Amino acid sequence: MKESGKGSLSVFWAVLAAALYAVNAPVAKLLLEDVEPAMMAGLLYLGAGAGMLLLGIARRGTGRGGEEKRLTRSDLPYTAGMIALDIAAPVFLMFGLTMTTSANASLLNNFEIVATSVVAFFIFKEKISRRLGLAVGLITLSSMLLSFEDMSSLDFSAGSLLVLAACVCWGFENNCTRMLSRSDPLEIVVVKGLGSGMGAMLIALLSGEHFPALSDIPLVLLLGFVSYGLSIFFYVYAQRCLGAARTSAYYGIAPFIGVLFSFLIFGELPGGFFPAAFVIMVLGAYLATEKIT
């Protein structure tokens, strides 16, 4: 069965969200030379929330967006879960980026598909096809290969494990956001960005991290607005039609774009199991992007 017009548009939103998020790992790794990890995570989400808040003010000025449903008190449990998980996930990712290559972290981000699909299936009872199940298995295998520093001694990479922890958090968070996706996506991003950003900033300050130089702050905020704010905004639109598991599958293009950016920016040519893991990941991501029926 061919995809409906609405479904095709939702796929476009998911791929656009992926492309915007793809710049996160390589650019954040550059900025981590001058900005501490938890502080970076907080500023990224504050940039997302503040940027989308300004867009919301502009939208109200034009009289648009009035038809969107607002968040209600009944949405509070999922909203709280979304914020808490979005505090933890970017902190894990930023610390992971300090311990592994940008290309490795970008590719590992596809484990978010696995986490999202498993949570969607077991907790939220979304239907998972055999094809998507096979995709989950291949992505898991690829993630395991990327997580070993030395297969002969079975030494795990701490950086890779932190990236995987971020993916698990985002897998749960994607399903919380899915339960809110009928509400205004812009409002969701503002709440998520400001709430999670302030939470991560608090963690940074309590752990002894310091504010970065004033010249670095606008760059981090802009990266947060683009790679988190706009990306999440379009992601929520896609979830309305596709659901959490399938949106995450289409979103799986992001790590490959991120790997390309990593090669261009850092000239990274990862060795070890990276080539084999990359091929397996490509096949898994392809199988995950099944047609909407």
N, C-alpha and C positions, 0 to 999 in steps of 0.2 A: 504494500500500500504506500502511495506517495505521501510525503509529508505535507501537511496542510500549510497554508500561507502563514498562519499564526505560529505553527511549529517551526517553520523555516526562519521566521523573524526571531524567534526565541533562540535558535541555534546561533544566529548572527550575534545576538546580545552576549551569549556565552563565549563565543570565540573572541569578540571584542574585549570582553572582560579579561580573558586570558592574555591577550596581547598587551593590555595595559599593565597587568600584574607582572608580566615577564621581565620588565625592566628592574624589578625590585631587587633581586639577589645580586646581580653584578654591580649596580649603582650603589646599593647599600654597603657592599663589601668595600668599595672605594671610600665611602664616607666613614666607615668604621675605623679607618686609620686615624681619624680625629675625634670621633664621637663614640662614647662608651655604649655597650650593647643594649642594656635595659633603657638607657636614656634615648637611644635611637628608636627603640620600639615605641616608647611613649610619644615621641615627637612625630613619628610616622602616622600614628593613629590620630593624634591631635591635628595634624595637617589634613587628614581625610575628613574629620568631623568639621573643622573650621571652614575648609573649602566648600564642602557641601552645604553648610549653614549659609554661607554667602550666596551660593546658587539658589537656595531656597528663598532667601529674601528677594533676590532678583526675580524668581519665578512668581512670587506673590505679587510683586509690583506689576507684572504683566497680566495678572488675573488667571494664570494657569495653575494646574495642579489641584484645583478645588474639588475635583471628582475623586481624588485619592482618599482611601480609608485611613484614618488616623489610628495609631496604637492605642489600645484600651487597657484597663486594669487587668482584664483576663489574659492579656499578653505578657504580664509581668514575669511569670516564671521563665518563659523562653527568652525574654529580653535580658533578664538577670544572667541566665546561663550563657547567652551569646556574649555579653560583656566580659564575664569572668573568663571564658575560654579564649576570648580575643585579647585578654591581658597576658595570659600564659603563652599562647602560640608565638607571637612575634618575639617575645623575650627568648624563648627556646631557639627560634630561628636565628636571631642576631648573634647569640652566643655560639651557635653551630657554625655560622659563617666565619667566625674568628678561628675555627679549628679545621675547616675543610675548604676545598676550592669552591669557587662560585659555580662552576660547571657541575660539580658533583651535587651541590646543594640544590641547584635548579632542577636537575633530573630527579632527585629524590622527592621533590615536591609532588611528583605524580602519585606518591603513596597516599596523598590526600584522597584520591579516587577510591582506593581500597578502604580507608577508614570511613569515608562518607557512605559508601555502598554497604558496608557491613552494618553500620549503625542504622542506616535506612531500612535494611532488611530485617534485622533482629528486633529493633526497638519500635520503628515507625511502620513496619509491615509493608514497605514498598516492594513491588514485584521486581525481582532481579532475574533476567533471562540467563540461559546457559552461556550465551556468548559473552555477556557482561561478567558472568562468574569466571569464565576462562581468562578474560582480560584482567580481572582482579588477581588471579593466580600468577599470571605472567608478570604483572607489575610488582607483586610481592617478591617474586624470585629476583627480579632485577634490583629491587631495593636491598635485598639481602646481599647480593654481590657488591653493590656500592658501599655497603656498611662494613665490609671487611677490609682492614688494612693489609692483612697478610693471611691468606686462606690456609697456608700450611700450618700456621700456629693458631688459627682461629681468633686472631686479635681484632676486636671491633674498633671502629673509628668513633671516638667520642663525639666528634663534630657531626658525623652522619646520624648517630643515635639521637642527638639533640634536634636535628632537622626532622627526623621521623616522629619525635615527640610533638613537635609543632604540627605536623600533619595529622596526628591523632586528635589533637585539640581542635584543629580546624574541621576534622571530620565530624565531630560532635557538634561543633558550632554551626556548620553548614545545615545540619538537620534542625537545629534550633531556629536558624534564620528561615528555613523552609516553612516552618509553622507560622512565620510572621509575613510571608511573602505576598499575602493579599493586601497588606498595609502599604502605605506610601514608602517606596524604596528610598527616597531621599531622606525621609524622617528616620528610617532604620539606620542609614549610614551615619547620620548626624549623632544619633544616640550611641551607636556602636563606637564611632570614632572618638567622641568626647569622653564617654564613659571609660572605654578601654585605654585611651591615651592617658587620662589622669591616673588610672590605676597603675599602669606601667611606670609612669613618672614617679609615683609614690614609692614603688618598689626600687627604682633607681636611686632615689634620694636616701631611702632607708639603708640601702646597701653601700652607701658611701660614694656613689658616682656623682660627677659634677656636670653642671651645664656646659655645653660646648661653646666655642667661640661664636660671637654674634654673626660672623660671616658664614658659619656653617648652618645655622638654624633655618634660614629661608630655603636652602637647598633640600634639607631633610623634610621640611613641611611640604614643599612642592612635590617631592617624591611620594610622600604619603598621600597627597591629594590625588595624584595620577594613579599610582599603583595600588592603593587601597580604596580611596574614596570613589573615584569614577569606576574602578574595576568592580567593587562591591555593588555599586548602584546598578550597573548593567547585569551583574550576576543575579541579583534579586529579581529583576524583570524576567530573566531566562527561567528561573525556578518556578515562576507562576504556571508555565506550561509544561516544562520538562520534568519537574520534580528534583529532589536533591541529588539522587544517584546519577541520573542522566546528565544533569547540568554539570556536575563534577567531572563526568567523562569527557564532555566536549571541552571543558576547561583544561583538560589534560594537555592541550597544545602548548600551554604556557611554559612548562619546563624546557621544551625543545627550543622555543624562541629564546628563553633565558640562557641556554647552553650556547646558542649562536652569539648572543651579546657577550657572553663570557669569553668566547674565543676572540672576538673582535677587540674587546677592551683589555684583556689580560694576556692574550696569546696563549691561554691555557691549553695544553695537550695532555689531558690526564692519561695515565698509564694503567697498569694492573688490569682489573676486570671491567674498566669503564667501557671499552668498545663493545664487548659482549653484552654488558648490561644495557647499553644504549640500544642495540638491535632488539633485544627482548622487550625493552620499554616501548619502543616504536610499535612493535607488533601488538603489545597489550593496549596501548593507547588507541590504535586503529580499531581493534575489536571492541573497545569500550564505546566508540562513537557509532553505535548502531542506529539504524533509522527509527524514527518515531512512528509507531503504528496506531 
